[in-house]
């Protein structure tokens, strides 16, 4: 248990309680949400009554529920009884810091007075589901900003290739920095929406789903704005995809790599607005035929179709164009799906990767 202050919410347990409350109370009734909280923290609830972590749980829960107008009478009585007997003081008493002991007692007293005062009206968070930004077949053509007006000069600029550990041939893993440079400022690029992907809004619900548009990057970066006819002759760029699995306690560890593959699709939460995307203009077209062409090309190659979750448009540009640049350094053309015989360099299996880093 991590503790960084004497406040009710100044510890890891309280942070977990608050985050869980925000989540479950946004889509469950107050009664069902309270039950779910008890299920989620059942291990802590089984602790001895003198345990500080148990006190941290109850104090954070009662505080959050009171502030949102949903504190149950049962929970209130439980916490008031704990406060009357100074539960949650052991850590400070053991350390013997008189100032902290005084502050902690004041915090607990304030919580007691708060809980016996009239509770505010119910005001619960609401579940806000993400919706797709584009329809399948939408082609977004955009021109990047000029270097002279770009406050973050690196946005559309690649000046080094990061090392990788995912390739069977070690030469692709040992690329030296500053060995290649690529400038995409004031050039046109294009992406196409090739699908819609869903993910659970909460791990505690299977019914509520976020939906995201899935895109593929055209192998196009030129000063001339492309037409659909020109894009129909272009391929699509890949990036390496790696998936890490959580261990039993939910923490991601580098040894739990479960999948490595090439992928041609990505997601973005980029708002596609001129002032936030570092582009000068957007133009949207639509061609279902282009989406079907992409599906056919990738199906013929058998690459993974897992999408990479990337936060901004220029970050996704970096990921996909970096791979193309990596192999240009070895005079190898990356597989943009147009050549039926070409394949991207072979990647390690998850077992080979895990064995290598042990």
Residue frames relative to the residue before (quaternion, step in Angstrom):
aa qw qx qy qz dx dy dz
X 1.0000 0.0000 0.0000 0.0000 0.00 0.00 0.00
X 0.2111 -0.7819 0.5758 0.1118 3.58 -0.76 1.04
X 0.0334 -0.7890 0.6133 -0.0176 3.56 -0.92 0.97
X 0.0693 -0.8307 0.5522 0.0130 3.58 -0.79 0.97
X 0.8118 0.0664 -0.0632 0.5767 3.57 1.23 0.23
X 0.6124 -0.5829 0.4013 0.3523 3.55 -1.30 0.16
X 0.4915 0.6946 -0.4124 0.3255 3.60 1.24 -0.19
X 0.6625 -0.5139 0.3738 0.3966 3.54 -1.25 0.47
X 0.7848 0.3220 -0.1587 0.5051 3.58 0.94 -0.87
X 0.5204 0.6719 -0.3946 0.3493 3.60 1.25 0.22
X 0.6456 0.4487 -0.3628 0.5002 3.57 0.77 1.06
X 0.6757 -0.5309 0.3378 0.3841 3.57 -1.23 0.49
X 0.6394 0.5368 -0.3356 0.4363 3.57 0.95 -0.84
X 0.6561 0.5073 -0.3067 0.4670 3.57 0.94 -0.89
X 0.6330 0.5280 -0.3324 0.4583 3.58 0.99 -0.81
X 0.6507 0.5053 -0.3123 0.4730 3.59 0.99 -0.81
X 0.6384 0.5254 -0.3241 0.4596 3.57 0.98 -0.83
X 0.6685 0.5103 -0.3012 0.4494 3.58 0.85 -0.96
X 0.6760 0.4910 -0.2984 0.4613 3.58 0.86 -0.94
X 0.6604 0.4993 -0.3104 0.4671 3.58 0.98 -0.80
X 0.6296 0.5276 -0.3302 0.4650 3.58 1.00 -0.78
X 0.6429 0.5247 -0.3259 0.4530 3.58 0.88 -0.90
X 0.6846 0.4974 -0.2790 0.4539 3.53 1.03 -0.82
X 0.7780 0.3889 -0.2234 0.4399 3.59 0.51 -1.15
X 0.6574 0.5072 -0.3251 0.4526 3.60 1.04 -0.64
X 0.5843 0.5919 -0.3741 0.4101 3.59 1.23 -0.22
X 0.8154 0.2027 -0.1214 0.5284 3.61 1.16 -0.35
X 0.6807 0.4236 -0.2998 0.5170 3.62 1.25 -0.08
X 0.5740 -0.5465 0.4630 0.3968 3.54 -1.24 0.39
X 0.6547 -0.5196 0.3518 0.4215 3.64 -1.11 0.48
X 0.6493 0.5194 -0.3235 0.4517 3.59 0.97 -0.80
X 0.7009 0.4548 -0.2690 0.4792 3.58 0.86 -0.98
X 0.6247 0.5421 -0.3405 0.4471 3.57 1.06 -0.71
X 0.6392 0.5198 -0.3232 0.4657 3.57 0.99 -0.81
X 0.6349 0.5168 -0.3229 0.4749 3.59 1.03 -0.80
X 0.6543 0.5163 -0.3148 0.4541 3.56 0.96 -0.88
X 0.6129 0.5428 -0.3452 0.4588 3.60 1.01 -0.77
X 0.6643 0.5061 -0.3049 0.4579 3.58 0.93 -0.89
X 0.6361 0.5159 -0.3215 0.4752 3.59 1.08 -0.70
X 0.6715 0.5189 -0.3010 0.4350 3.56 0.85 -1.00
X 0.7863 0.2884 -0.1388 0.5285 3.59 0.96 -0.89
X 0.2140 0.8206 -0.5041 0.1634 3.57 1.16 0.59
X 0.6181 0.5508 -0.3573 0.4323 3.60 1.05 -0.66
X 0.6604 0.4867 -0.3069 0.4825 3.58 0.94 -0.85
X 0.6544 0.5332 -0.3143 0.4344 3.58 1.00 -0.81
X 0.6419 0.5178 -0.3253 0.4626 3.58 1.23 -0.34
X 0.4899 0.6768 -0.4249 0.3485 3.59 1.29 -0.12
X 0.6368 -0.5010 0.4286 0.3997 3.53 -1.36 0.30
X 0.6044 -0.6163 0.3772 0.3355 3.57 -1.02 0.81
X 0.6683 0.5063 -0.3130 0.4462 3.59 1.14 -0.47
X 0.4990 0.6809 -0.4243 0.3277 3.57 1.24 -0.16
X 0.4954 -0.6772 0.4609 0.2890 3.58 -0.84 0.99
X 0.6294 0.5524 -0.3478 0.4216 3.59 0.99 -0.77
X 0.6148 0.5333 -0.3409 0.4706 3.56 1.09 -0.72
X 0.6541 0.5005 -0.3102 0.4747 3.58 0.96 -0.85
X 0.6362 0.5330 -0.3306 0.4492 3.58 0.95 -0.83
X 0.6255 0.5338 -0.3328 0.4615 3.57 1.04 -0.79
X 0.7255 0.4560 -0.2619 0.4439 3.58 0.66 -1.10
X 0.6592 0.5078 -0.3264 0.4483 3.59 0.93 -0.80
X 0.6659 0.4931 -0.3088 0.4669 3.58 0.93 -0.86
X 0.6580 0.5155 -0.3122 0.4515 3.57 0.95 -0.88
X 0.6802 0.4841 -0.2959 0.4642 3.59 0.82 -0.96
X 0.6353 0.5339 -0.3259 0.4529 3.56 0.99 -0.83
X 0.6823 0.4753 -0.2882 0.4748 3.60 0.89 -0.96
X 0.6762 0.4964 -0.3060 0.4502 3.59 0.83 -0.93
X 0.6358 0.5198 -0.3352 0.4618 3.61 0.96 -0.78
X 0.6812 0.5045 -0.2939 0.4416 3.57 0.83 -0.97
X 0.7437 0.3663 -0.2112 0.5178 3.60 1.16 -0.56
X 0.5540 -0.6830 0.3547 0.3175 3.54 1.27 0.37
X 0.6456 0.5279 -0.3249 0.4461 3.61 1.13 0.50
X 0.3263 0.7495 -0.5175 0.2531 3.61 1.15 0.45
X 0.3311 -0.7529 0.5348 0.1937 3.57 -0.67 1.10
X 0.6087 -0.5676 0.4058 0.3777 3.55 -1.17 0.55
X 0.6317 0.5401 -0.3339 0.4446 3.58 1.02 -0.78
X 0.6694 0.4864 -0.2958 0.4773 3.58 0.90 -0.93
X 0.6291 0.5520 -0.3288 0.4376 3.56 1.00 -0.84
X 0.6800 0.4848 -0.2912 0.4667 3.59 0.87 -0.94
X 0.6146 0.5529 -0.3415 0.4471 3.57 1.04 -0.81
X 0.7190 0.4531 -0.2522 0.4628 3.55 0.82 -1.03
X 0.6262 0.5335 -0.3465 0.4508 3.60 0.98 -0.74
X 0.6470 0.5085 -0.3162 0.4721 3.58 1.01 -0.79
X 0.6402 0.5109 -0.3267 0.4716 3.58 1.04 -0.73
X 0.6612 0.5122 -0.3045 0.4558 3.56 0.98 -0.84
X 0.6304 0.5475 -0.3325 0.4385 3.58 1.03 -0.76
X 0.7538 0.3521 -0.1930 0.5201 3.58 1.12 -0.64
X 0.5012 -0.7120 0.3887 0.3013 3.57 1.30 0.47
X 0.1757 0.7656 -0.5895 0.1887 3.59 0.89 0.87
X 0.7663 0.3568 -0.2621 0.4656 3.56 -1.11 0.63
X 0.5619 0.5967 -0.3907 0.4190 3.59 1.20 0.47
X 0.4491 0.7444 -0.4308 0.2422 3.59 1.24 -0.37
X 0.6541 0.5394 -0.3260 0.4182 3.57 0.84 -0.97
X 0.7148 0.4532 -0.2603 0.4646 3.57 0.86 -0.95
X 0.6335 0.5225 -0.3303 0.4654 3.57 1.05 -0.71
X 0.6436 0.5245 -0.3168 0.4585 3.58 1.03 -0.79
X 0.6946 0.4637 -0.2845 0.4707 3.58 0.95 -0.82
X 0.3310 -0.8115 0.4383 0.1995 3.57 1.22 -0.42
X 0.4265 0.6798 -0.4872 0.3445 3.59 1.18 0.37
X 0.3717 -0.7812 0.4548 0.2117 3.57 -0.27 1.30
X 0.6316 0.5413 -0.3335 0.4437 3.57 1.03 -0.77
X 0.6821 0.4781 -0.2807 0.4768 3.59 0.93 -0.93
X 0.6132 0.5449 -0.3475 0.4542 3.58 1.05 -0.74
X 0.6596 0.5025 -0.3019 0.4704 3.57 0.96 -0.88
X 0.6637 0.5087 -0.3041 0.4563 3.58 0.92 -0.93
X 0.6558 0.5158 -0.3139 0.4531 3.56 0.95 -0.88
X 0.6478 0.5129 -0.3205 0.4632 3.58 0.95 -0.82
X 0.6378 0.5204 -0.3206 0.4686 3.57 1.04 -0.78
X 0.6327 0.5370 -0.3206 0.4567 3.58 1.02 -0.84
X 0.6878 0.4751 -0.2837 0.4698 3.57 0.90 -0.94
X 0.6309 0.5279 -0.3357 0.4589 3.59 1.04 -0.69
X 0.6395 0.5208 -0.3139 0.4703 3.57 1.03 -0.83
X 0.6336 0.5168 -0.3330 0.4696 3.57 1.03 -0.76
X 0.6291 0.5378 -0.3335 0.4514 3.59 0.96 -0.83
X 0.6836 0.4810 -0.2839 0.4698 3.58 0.84 -0.98
X 0.6195 0.5500 -0.3320 0.4511 3.54 1.08 -0.72
X 0.7138 0.4824 -0.2622 0.4348 3.56 0.83 -1.03
X 0.6942 0.4421 -0.2905 0.4881 3.61 1.10 -0.51
X 0.5681 0.5624 -0.3902 0.4569 3.59 1.29 0.01
X 0.6737 -0.4919 0.3467 0.4290 3.62 -1.23 0.38
X 0.4138 -0.7252 0.5041 0.2208 3.55 -0.92 0.98
X 0.5270 -0.6303 0.4574 0.3402 3.64 -1.01 0.70
X 0.6403 -0.4924 0.4130 0.4207 3.55 -1.32 0.20
X 0.6073 -0.5747 0.4050 0.3699 3.56 -1.14 0.63
X 0.1212 0.7637 -0.6225 0.1207 3.56 -0.86 1.03
X 0.0143 0.8463 -0.5270 0.0761 3.55 -0.01 1.35
X 0.5606 -0.5836 0.4553 0.3712 3.58 -1.16 0.51
X 0.3057 -0.7506 0.5586 0.1765 3.55 -1.19 0.54
X 0.4766 -0.6542 0.5056 0.2987 3.53 -1.10 0.71
X 0.0836 -0.7849 0.6136 0.0199 3.57 -0.71 1.08
X 0.1906 -0.8145 0.5430 0.0731 3.55 -0.41 1.24
X 0.4168 -0.6979 0.5274 0.2472 3.55 -0.96 0.89
X 0.2025 -0.7849 0.5801 0.0803 3.54 -1.03 0.87
X 0.6133 -0.5545 0.3988 0.3967 3.61 -1.14 0.52
X 0.4055 -0.7205 0.5129 0.2311 3.56 -1.02 0.82
X 0.8041 0.1420 -0.0632 0.5738 3.58 1.14 -0.55
X 0.4925 -0.6277 0.5167 0.3106 3.53 -1.32 0.37
X 0.6030 -0.5376 0.4346 0.3982 3.54 -1.22 0.47
X 0.7585 0.3238 -0.2716 0.4961 3.54 -0.85 1.02
X 0.5084 0.6291 -0.4357 0.3948 3.59 1.24 -0.16
X 0.1545 -0.7635 0.6230 0.0717 3.56 -0.91 0.98
X 0.1336 -0.7929 0.5925 0.0487 3.57 -0.72 1.06
X 0.0991 -0.7778 0.6206 0.0112 3.53 -0.59 1.23
X 0.0624 0.8175 -0.5682 0.0703 3.58 -0.78 0.93
X 0.2958 -0.7296 0.5917 0.1731 3.52 -1.24 0.58
X 0.3961 -0.7299 0.5057 0.2335 3.56 -0.75 1.00
X 0.6042 -0.5805 0.4024 0.3688 3.56 -1.20 0.47
X 0.5851 -0.5490 0.4694 0.3686 3.50 -1.32 0.40
X 0.5921 -0.5914 0.4167 0.3550 3.57 -1.05 0.75
X 0.6605 0.5440 -0.3059 0.4174 3.58 1.03 -0.81
X 0.7495 0.3475 -0.2213 0.5183 3.62 1.14 -0.44
X 0.5325 0.6185 -0.4013 0.4158 3.55 1.31 0.09
X 0.3403 -0.7626 0.5183 0.1844 3.57 -0.52 1.19
X 0.7306 0.2767 -0.1938 0.5934 3.58 1.20 -0.52
X 0.2710 -0.8375 0.4501 0.1502 3.53 0.24 1.31
X 0.6474 0.5487 -0.3252 0.4172 3.57 1.12 -0.59
X 0.4415 0.7530 -0.4368 0.2174 3.59 1.19 -0.45
X 0.8030 0.1402 -0.0645 0.5756 3.58 0.85 -0.93
X 0.5800 0.5650 -0.3495 0.4714 3.52 1.15 0.70
X 0.0967 -0.7763 0.6210 0.0474 3.58 -0.92 0.90
X 0.0363 -0.8330 0.5520 -0.0102 3.57 -0.52 1.15
X 0.7885 0.1309 -0.1167 0.5896 3.59 1.25 0.08
X 0.3211 -0.7179 0.5844 0.1999 3.53 -1.25 0.45
X 0.3733 -0.7434 0.5087 0.2218 3.56 -0.63 1.07
X 0.5347 -0.6261 0.4636 0.3274 3.54 -1.13 0.67
X 0.1757 -0.7715 0.6038 0.0966 3.55 -1.19 0.59
X 0.2572 -0.7534 0.5831 0.1619 3.57 -1.24 0.49
X 0.5503 0.6901 -0.3434 0.3210 3.56 1.26 0.11
X 0.6434 0.5631 -0.3240 0.4049 3.62 1.20 -0.25
X 0.5226 -0.6265 0.4764 0.3278 3.57 -1.09 0.72
X 0.7010 0.3807 -0.2470 0.5501 3.56 1.03 -0.79
X 0.4057 -0.7734 0.4349 0.2197 3.56 -0.42 1.24
X 0.5560 0.6248 -0.4140 0.3592 3.62 1.10 -0.44
X 0.6490 0.5073 -0.3256 0.4641 3.59 1.12 -0.55
X 0.6471 0.5189 -0.3119 0.4634 3.57 1.26 -0.32
X 0.7306 0.4515 -0.2175 0.4638 3.57 1.22 -0.38
X 0.2157 0.7910 -0.5395 0.1914 3.56 1.05 0.73
X 0.3418 -0.7523 0.5275 0.1973 3.57 -0.86 0.96
X 0.5630 -0.6065 0.4440 0.3436 3.54 -1.13 0.69
X 0.8345 0.2214 -0.1829 0.4702 3.53 -1.33 0.54
X 0.4643 0.6853 -0.4470 0.3391 3.56 1.15 0.53
X 0.7715 0.1621 -0.1135 0.6047 3.58 1.28 -0.02
X 0.0649 -0.7940 0.6031 0.0409 3.55 -1.14 0.56
X 0.0068 -0.8042 0.5918 -0.0545 3.54 -0.95 0.92
X 0.0990 -0.8091 0.5790 0.0181 3.55 -0.76 1.06
X 0.0828 -0.8164 0.5714 0.0105 3.56 -0.68 1.13
X 0.3453 0.7450 -0.5063 0.2636 3.60 1.15 0.40
X 0.8489 0.0829 -0.1251 0.5068 3.52 -1.11 0.92
X 0.5291 0.5730 -0.4436 0.4414 3.53 0.98 0.94
X 0.4726 -0.6645 0.5067 0.2799 3.51 -1.29 0.41
X 0.0269 -0.7577 0.6520 0.0060 3.52 -1.09 0.86
X 0.1547 -0.7943 0.5812 0.0853 3.56 -1.23 0.30
X 0.0625 -0.7579 0.6481 0.0405 3.52 -1.19 0.73
X 0.1991 -0.7704 0.5924 0.1258 3.56 -1.22 0.42
X 0.4101 -0.6820 0.5474 0.2589 3.55 -1.05 0.80
X 0.0861 -0.8407 0.5346 -0.0065 3.57 -0.49 1.23
X 0.8277 -0.0153 0.0063 0.5609 3.59 1.21 0.06
X 0.3452 -0.6839 0.5963 0.2400 3.50 -1.40 0.04
X 0.1229 -0.7956 0.5923 0.0328 3.56 -0.85 1.01
X 0.1904 -0.7847 0.5805 0.1049 3.57 -1.00 0.80
X 0.0269 -0.7623 0.6460 0.0310 3.52 -1.28 0.50
X 0.5891 -0.5950 0.3970 0.3758 3.61 -1.03 0.64
X 0.4916 -0.6305 0.5148 0.3094 3.56 -1.07 0.75
X 0.7963 0.0223 0.0327 0.6036 3.54 1.05 -0.82
X 0.5108 -0.6300 0.4835 0.3293 3.55 -1.12 0.60
X 0.6530 0.5017 -0.3114 0.4743 3.57 1.27 -0.19
X 0.7474 0.3039 -0.2045 0.5543 3.59 1.25 0.16
X 0.2384 -0.7702 0.5758 0.1358 3.59 -1.01 0.82
X 0.6266 0.5801 -0.3222 0.4087 3.57 1.25 -0.20
X 0.7175 0.4038 -0.2495 0.5098 3.59 1.01 -0.74
X 0.0195 -0.8286 0.5569 -0.0541 3.56 -0.72 1.11
X 0.3491 -0.6574 0.6244 0.2368 3.51 -1.17 0.73
X 0.1467 -0.7703 0.6118 0.1042 3.59 -1.16 0.59
X 0.0839 -0.8034 0.5894 0.0079 3.56 -0.92 0.96
X 0.4382 -0.6346 0.5595 0.3037 3.53 -1.19 0.58
X 0.2222 -0.7573 0.6030 0.1165 3.55 -1.08 0.82
X 0.1357 -0.8250 0.5481 0.0223 3.56 -0.81 1.04
X 0.1890 -0.7172 0.6500 0.1656 3.51 -1.38 0.30
X 0.3834 -0.7216 0.5329 0.2199 3.57 -1.07 0.78
X 0.3800 -0.6911 0.5665 0.2390 3.55 -0.86 0.95
X 0.4433 -0.6461 0.5490 0.2909 3.54 -1.21 0.59
X 0.4645 0.6488 -0.4475 0.4036 3.52 0.56 1.24
X 0.2096 0.7347 -0.6241 0.1636 3.55 -0.92 1.01
X 0.2632 0.7785 -0.5050 0.2638 3.54 0.13 1.35
X 0.5957 -0.5639 0.4371 0.3689 3.55 -1.31 0.27
X 0.6773 0.4747 -0.2806 0.4871 3.56 1.19 -0.52
X 0.4521 -0.6825 0.4999 0.2828 3.58 -0.89 0.92
X 0.3604 -0.7665 0.4854 0.2169 3.62 -0.70 0.99
X 0.3436 -0.6730 0.6092 0.2407 3.51 -1.27 0.51
X 0.6542 -0.4787 0.3761 0.4489 3.59 -1.23 0.20
X 0.6246 0.5507 -0.3417 0.4358 3.57 1.01 -0.80
X 0.6627 0.4865 -0.3077 0.4790 3.58 1.02 -0.76
X 0.6570 0.5112 -0.3150 0.4560 3.58 0.99 -0.81
X 0.5926 0.5886 -0.3645 0.4118 3.59 1.09 -0.61
X 0.6830 0.4581 -0.2768 0.4970 3.56 1.25 -0.40
X 0.5939 0.5869 -0.3513 0.4236 3.57 1.30 -0.11
X 0.4036 -0.6714 0.5594 0.2711 3.52 -1.28 0.42
X 0.4505 -0.6573 0.5324 0.2857 3.54 -1.34 -0.29
X 0.4058 -0.7494 0.4789 0.2108 3.57 -1.00 0.83
X 0.3031 -0.7546 0.5556 0.1734 3.58 -1.13 0.69
X 0.1194 -0.7315 0.6575 0.1354 3.51 -1.41 0.06
X 0.5334 -0.6071 0.4601 0.3679 3.59 -1.16 0.39
X 0.1991 -0.7712 0.5996 0.0778 3.52 -1.02 0.92
X 0.0437 0.7856 -0.6163 0.0324 3.57 -0.90 0.91
X 0.1453 -0.7945 0.5877 0.0468 3.54 -1.01 0.86
X 0.1710 -0.7761 0.6032 0.0680 3.52 -0.86 1.05
X 0.2846 -0.7672 0.5551 0.1490 3.55 -0.94 0.92
X 0.4655 -0.6650 0.4958 0.3087 3.60 -1.02 0.69
X 0.4361 -0.6617 0.5267 0.3074 3.54 -1.14 0.54
X 0.7851 -0.3648 0.2124 0.4533 3.58 -1.24 -0.02
X 0.7118 0.4328 -0.2637 0.4862 3.60 1.08 -0.60
X 0.6029 -0.6122 0.3410 0.3813 3.55 1.29 0.13
X 0.5738 0.5863 -0.3909 0.4174 3.59 1.24 0.05
X 0.3928 -0.7123 0.5288 0.2422 3.56 -0.95 0.88
X 0.0565 -0.7959 0.6025 -0.0173 3.54 -0.85 1.01
X 0.5714 -0.6432 0.3857 0.3331 3.57 -0.94 0.86
X 0.6359 0.5449 -0.3435 0.4250 3.61 1.14 -0.43
X 0.6723 0.5046 -0.2982 0.4521 3.58 1.20 -0.26
X 0.1973 0.7828 -0.5576 0.1933 3.57 0.93 0.90
X 0.1490 -0.8422 0.5160 0.0467 3.59 -0.60 1.12
X 0.8162 0.0645 -0.0220 0.5738 3.59 1.17 -0.30
X 0.0096 0.7522 -0.6589 0.0018 3.55 -1.12 0.79
X 0.2143 0.7761 -0.5685 0.1688 3.57 -0.77 0.94
X 0.5067 -0.5755 0.5238 0.3711 3.51 -1.37 -0.02
X 0.0345 -0.7908 0.6108 0.0195 3.56 -1.00 0.78
X 0.2800 -0.7725 0.5516 0.1434 3.55 -1.14 0.63
X 0.7082 0.4402 -0.2590 0.4874 3.58 1.21 0.07
X 0.0654 -0.7951 0.6029 0.0089 3.55 -1.20 0.54
X 0.3002 -0.7073 0.6021 0.2170 3.53 -1.34 0.30
X 0.0691 -0.7918 0.6050 0.0476 3.53 -1.21 0.38
X 0.2630 -0.7281 0.6029 0.1931 3.55 -1.18 0.57
X 0.2897 0.7659 -0.5121 0.2592 3.54 1.28 0.38
X 0.4280 -0.7383 0.4564 0.2517 3.61 -0.78 0.95
X 0.3318 -0.7592 0.4961 0.2597 3.60 1.25 -0.16
X 0.4523 0.6356 -0.4891 0.3901 3.55 0.93 0.94
X 0.6199 -0.6050 0.3491 0.3576 3.55 -1.02 0.79
X 0.7391 0.4456 -0.2549 0.4362 3.57 0.83 -0.91
X 0.7409 0.3916 -0.2369 0.4916 3.61 1.14 -0.37
X 0.6968 0.4802 -0.2740 0.4570 3.59 1.19 -0.32
X 0.3704 -0.7560 0.4634 0.2766 3.58 1.33 -0.03
X 0.5200 0.5567 -0.4573 0.4589 3.51 0.91 1.07
X 0.4915 -0.6785 0.4683 0.2807 3.56 -1.23 0.47
X 0.7999 -0.1012 0.0508 0.5894 3.60 1.12 -0.46
X 0.2351 -0.7320 0.6217 0.1496 3.50 -1.32 0.46
X 0.0297 -0.7635 0.6439 0.0402 3.54 -1.15 0.63
X 0.1581 -0.8060 0.5673 0.0603 3.56 -0.76 1.05
X 0.0493 -0.7568 0.6518 -0.0064 3.52 -0.96 1.04
X 0.2138 -0.7746 0.5710 0.1681 3.59 -1.22 -0.02
X 0.1243 0.7763 -0.6087 0.1073 3.51 -0.98 0.92
X 0.2849 -0.7639 0.5601 0.1471 3.55 -0.33 1.24
X 0.5920 0.5803 -0.3644 0.4243 3.57 1.10 -0.65
X 0.6442 0.5162 -0.3224 0.4633 3.58 1.05 -0.72
X 0.6215 0.5194 -0.3393 0.4783 3.58 1.05 -0.71
X 0.6591 0.5009 -0.3035 0.4717 3.58 0.96 -0.86
X 0.6173 0.5321 -0.3462 0.4647 3.60 1.07 -0.72
X 0.6398 0.5164 -0.3279 0.4652 3.59 0.94 -0.84
X 0.6539 0.5190 -0.3178 0.4495 3.60 0.85 -0.94
X 0.6717 0.5019 -0.2978 0.4564 3.56 0.92 -0.90
X 0.6660 0.5131 -0.3050 0.4474 3.58 0.90 -0.90
X 0.7116 0.4448 -0.2779 0.4674 3.60 0.82 -0.92
X 0.6115 0.5515 -0.3538 0.4435 3.60 1.10 -0.63
X 0.6383 0.5396 -0.3255 0.4420 3.58 1.06 -0.70
X 0.7178 0.4450 -0.2439 0.4767 3.58 1.14 -0.64
X 0.3518 -0.7799 0.4629 0.2318 3.59 1.12 -0.50
X 0.3531 0.7274 -0.5130 0.2882 3.57 1.14 0.50
X 0.6269 -0.5174 0.4202 0.4034 3.53 -1.28 0.36
X 0.2170 -0.7692 0.5830 0.1459 3.55 -1.12 0.64
X 0.3012 0.7304 -0.5413 0.2877 3.56 1.13 0.68
X 0.3374 -0.7471 0.5333 0.2088 3.57 -0.87 0.86
X 0.3819 -0.6872 0.5698 0.2392 3.52 -1.18 0.67
X 0.3095 -0.7520 0.5514 0.1863 3.56 -0.82 0.96
X 0.0819 0.7960 -0.5887 0.1145 3.56 -0.39 1.24
X 0.5014 -0.7353 0.3827 0.2480 3.55 -0.86 0.99
X 0.8235 0.1353 -0.0649 0.5472 3.60 0.92 -0.75
X 0.6503 -0.5467 0.3669 0.3789 3.51 -1.24 0.49
X 0.6969 0.4604 -0.3033 0.4586 3.60 0.88 -0.83
X 0.5982 0.5362 -0.3751 0.4626 3.61 1.15 -0.43
X 0.6475 0.4948 -0.3301 0.4764 3.59 1.00 -0.71
X 0.5800 0.5617 -0.3609 0.4668 3.57 1.11 -0.67
X 0.6594 0.5151 -0.3123 0.4499 3.57 0.87 -0.96
X 0.6770 0.5179 -0.3064 0.4237 3.59 0.84 -0.94
X 0.7393 0.4240 -0.2456 0.4618 3.58 0.83 -0.92
X 0.7016 0.4474 -0.2864 0.4749 3.60 0.93 -0.77
X 0.5514 0.5971 -0.4025 0.4213 3.61 1.15 -0.42
X 0.6555 0.5053 -0.3300 0.4541 3.59 0.93 -0.81
X 0.6251 0.5241 -0.3423 0.4662 3.59 0.99 -0.76
X 0.6755 0.4913 -0.2890 0.4677 3.58 0.96 -0.86
X 0.5841 0.5960 -0.3714 0.4069 3.58 1.04 -0.78
X 0.7721 0.3818 -0.2052 0.4647 3.56 0.76 -1.02
X 0.5319 0.5912 -0.4199 0.4373 3.57 1.23 -0.24
X 0.5920 0.5761 -0.3570 0.4362 3.58 1.19 -0.54
X 0.7321 0.3605 -0.2166 0.5359 3.58 1.22 -0.47
X 0.4786 -0.6888 0.4081 0.3604 3.56 1.34 0.35
X 0.4842 0.6131 -0.4574 0.4247 3.53 1.03 0.89
X 0.3339 -0.7298 0.5604 0.2048 3.55 -0.93 0.92
X 0.4069 -0.6974 0.5277 0.2638 3.56 -0.81 0.95
X 0.5120 -0.6560 0.4612 0.3079 3.55 -1.07 0.70
X 0.0693 -0.8120 0.5793 0.0136 3.58 -0.33 1.24
X 0.6252 -0.6128 0.2680 0.4023 3.54 1.35 0.61
X 0.5820 0.6281 -0.3798 0.3499 3.63 1.18 -0.30
X 0.7086 0.4043 -0.2427 0.5249 3.56 1.11 -0.70
X 0.4092 -0.7585 0.4575 0.2190 3.55 -0.49 1.20
X 0.7071 0.4659 -0.2644 0.4615 3.60 1.12 -0.53
X 0.6223 0.5797 -0.3526 0.3902 3.62 1.10 -0.52
X 0.0624 -0.7681 0.6365 0.0304 3.52 -1.25 0.64
X 0.4989 -0.6211 0.5058 0.3310 3.55 -1.16 0.57
X 0.6441 -0.5179 0.3778 0.4173 3.62 -1.14 0.49
X 0.5492 -0.6573 0.4184 0.3021 3.54 -1.04 0.86
X 0.3071 -0.7544 0.5592 0.1547 3.53 -1.05 0.87
X 0.5922 -0.5531 0.4442 0.3822 3.56 -1.25 0.41
X 0.4568 -0.6059 0.5541 0.3425 3.53 -1.29 0.31
X 0.6554 -0.5001 0.3625 0.4347 3.62 -1.15 0.35
X 0.6468 0.5166 -0.3286 0.4548 3.60 0.99 -0.80
X 0.6537 0.5102 -0.3181 0.4595 3.58 0.94 -0.86
X 0.6472 0.5185 -0.3169 0.4604 3.56 1.00 -0.80
X 0.6798 0.4911 -0.2898 0.4613 3.56 0.87 -0.96
X 0.6397 0.5156 -0.3214 0.4708 3.60 1.04 -0.79
X 0.6521 0.5482 -0.3133 0.4195 3.57 1.01 -0.84
X 0.7641 0.3859 -0.2166 0.4694 3.59 0.92 -0.84
X 0.4707 0.6586 -0.4579 0.3675 3.61 1.24 0.04
